[in-house]
């Protein structure tokens, strides 16, 4: 039986690849620290990542089989500097927004959202 799998190294697209289309290391650390705290409290159970050319989102689930209760988003090209980081609900409605992720997450009362 012939194996049709192969490893492709340095497969860069010819498109512009200089733009950063994900959370930076320090941003992801802040989000994952919050996630660990909320899981230990029993409030959050699962997460997912949504990546597009316009934004990246960290979706939070109360149960794995349900829709996300919150989504922490980073916009790559916000129209307003306060729209760089967002917390949205299941329907995409913006609940909170800020230009600083750390302040946004620290100043959010997750139990009252």
MARSEGU-933084 format. One record per residue (C-alpha): residue number from 1; residue in three letters; y, z, x negated. Coordinates in steps of 0.5 Angstrom, whole numbers. Each point is the difference from the previous one (the first is absolute). Layout:
REM MARSEGU-933084
[r NUM; 'ALA'; [Y; Z; X]]
...
//
This chain:
REM MARSEGU-933084
[r 1; 'UNK'; [0; 0; 0]]
[r 2; 'UNK'; [7; -2; -3]]
[r 3; 'UNK'; [5; 5; 0]]
[r 4; 'UNK'; [7; -4; 3]]
[r 5; 'UNK'; [5; 6; -2]]
[r 6; 'UNK'; [4; 0; -6]]
[r 7; 'UNK'; [6; 4; -3]]
[r 8; 'UNK'; [7; -3; 0]]
[r 9; 'UNK'; [5; 3; -5]]
[r 10; 'UNK'; [7; -1; 0]]
[r 11; 'UNK'; [0; -4; 6]]
[r 12; 'UNK'; [8; 0; 1]]
[r 13; 'UNK'; [3; -4; 6]]
[r 14; 'UNK'; [5; -5; -2]]
[r 15; 'UNK'; [5; 3; 5]]
[r 16; 'UNK'; [5; 5; -3]]
[r 17; 'UNK'; [-4; 6; -2]]
[r 18; 'UNK'; [5; 4; -3]]
[r 19; 'UNK'; [2; 4; 7]]
[r 20; 'UNK'; [-3; 7; 1]]
[r 21; 'UNK'; [-4; 0; 7]]
[r 22; 'UNK'; [-3; 7; 0]]
[r 23; 'UNK'; [2; 7; -1]]
[r 24; 'UNK'; [2; 2; -7]]
[r 25; 'UNK'; [-4; 5; -3]]
[r 26; 'UNK'; [5; 6; 1]]
[r 27; 'UNK'; [1; -2; 8]]
[r 28; 'UNK'; [-8; -1; 1]]
[r 29; 'UNK'; [-1; 7; -3]]
[r 30; 'UNK'; [5; 3; 5]]
[r 31; 'UNK'; [-3; -3; 6]]
[r 32; 'UNK'; [-7; 2; -3]]
[r 33; 'UNK'; [2; 7; -1]]
[r 34; 'UNK'; [3; 1; 7]]
[r 35; 'UNK'; [-7; -3; 3]]
[r 36; 'UNK'; [-4; 5; -4]]
[r 37; 'UNK'; [4; 5; 3]]
[r 38; 'UNK'; [0; -2; 7]]
[r 39; 'UNK'; [-8; -1; -1]]
[r 40; 'UNK'; [-1; 7; -2]]
[r 41; 'UNK'; [4; 2; 6]]
[r 42; 'UNK'; [-4; -4; 4]]
[r 43; 'UNK'; [5; -4; 3]]
[r 44; 'UNK'; [-2; -7; -3]]
[r 45; 'UNK'; [-7; -3; -1]]
[r 46; 'UNK'; [1; -7; -3]]
[r 47; 'UNK'; [5; -5; -3]]
[r 48; 'UNK'; [1; -7; -1]]
[r 49; 'UNK'; [4; -5; -4]]
[r 50; 'UNK'; [4; -6; 3]]
[r 51; 'UNK'; [2; -5; -5]]
[r 52; 'UNK'; [5; -6; 2]]
[r 53; 'UNK'; [5; -4; -4]]
[r 54; 'UNK'; [6; 4; 4]]
[r 55; 'UNK'; [-3; 7; 0]]
[r 56; 'UNK'; [-6; 5; -2]]
[r 57; 'UNK'; [-2; 5; 5]]
[r 58; 'UNK'; [-4; 6; -1]]
[r 59; 'UNK'; [-3; 2; 7]]
[r 60; 'UNK'; [-2; 7; 2]]
[r 61; 'UNK'; [-6; 1; 5]]
[r 62; 'UNK'; [-2; 6; 4]]
[r 63; 'UNK'; [-7; -3; 1]]
[r 64; 'UNK'; [-3; -6; -3]]
[r 65; 'UNK'; [-1; -3; 6]]
[r 66; 'UNK'; [7; 0; 3]]
[r 67; 'UNK'; [6; -4; -2]]
[r 68; 'UNK'; [5; 3; -5]]
[r 69; 'UNK'; [4; 6; 2]]
[r 70; 'UNK'; [5; -1; -5]]
[r 71; 'UNK'; [2; -6; -5]]
[r 72; 'UNK'; [4; 2; -7]]
[r 73; 'UNK'; [3; -7; -2]]
[r 74; 'UNK'; [4; -3; -6]]
[r 75; 'UNK'; [4; -6; 2]]
[r 76; 'UNK'; [1; -5; -6]]
[r 77; 'UNK'; [6; -3; 2]]
[r 78; 'UNK'; [4; 5; 5]]
[r 79; 'UNK'; [6; -2; 3]]
[r 80; 'UNK'; [3; 7; 0]]
[r 81; 'UNK'; [-2; 4; -6]]
[r 82; 'UNK'; [-2; 6; 5]]
[r 83; 'UNK'; [-5; -5; 3]]
[r 84; 'UNK'; [-4; 0; -7]]
[r 85; 'UNK'; [-5; 6; 2]]
[r 86; 'UNK'; [-2; 0; 7]]
[r 87; 'UNK'; [-5; 5; 5]]
[r 88; 'UNK'; [-2; -4; 6]]
[r 89; 'UNK'; [-4; 2; 6]]
[r 90; 'UNK'; [-6; -4; 3]]
[r 91; 'UNK'; [4; -5; 3]]
[r 92; 'UNK'; [5; -1; -6]]
[r 93; 'UNK'; [6; 4; 2]]
[r 94; 'UNK'; [4; 3; -6]]
[r 95; 'UNK'; [-1; 7; 1]]
[r 96; 'UNK'; [4; 2; -7]]
[r 97; 'UNK'; [3; -4; -6]]
[r 98; 'UNK'; [3; 1; -6]]
[r 99; 'UNK'; [1; -3; -7]]
[r 100; 'UNK'; [-4; 5; -4]]
[r 101; 'UNK'; [-7; 1; 2]]
[r 102; 'UNK'; [-1; 7; -3]]
[r 103; 'UNK'; [6; 3; 5]]
[r 104; 'UNK'; [-3; -4; 6]]
[r 105; 'UNK'; [-6; 3; -1]]
[r 106; 'UNK'; [2; 7; -2]]
[r 107; 'UNK'; [5; 0; 6]]
[r 108; 'UNK'; [-5; -2; 5]]
[r 109; 'UNK'; [-3; 5; 5]]
[r 110; 'UNK'; [-6; -3; 1]]
[r 111; 'UNK'; [-2; 4; 6]]
[r 112; 'UNK'; [6; -1; 4]]
[r 113; 'UNK'; [0; -8; -1]]
//
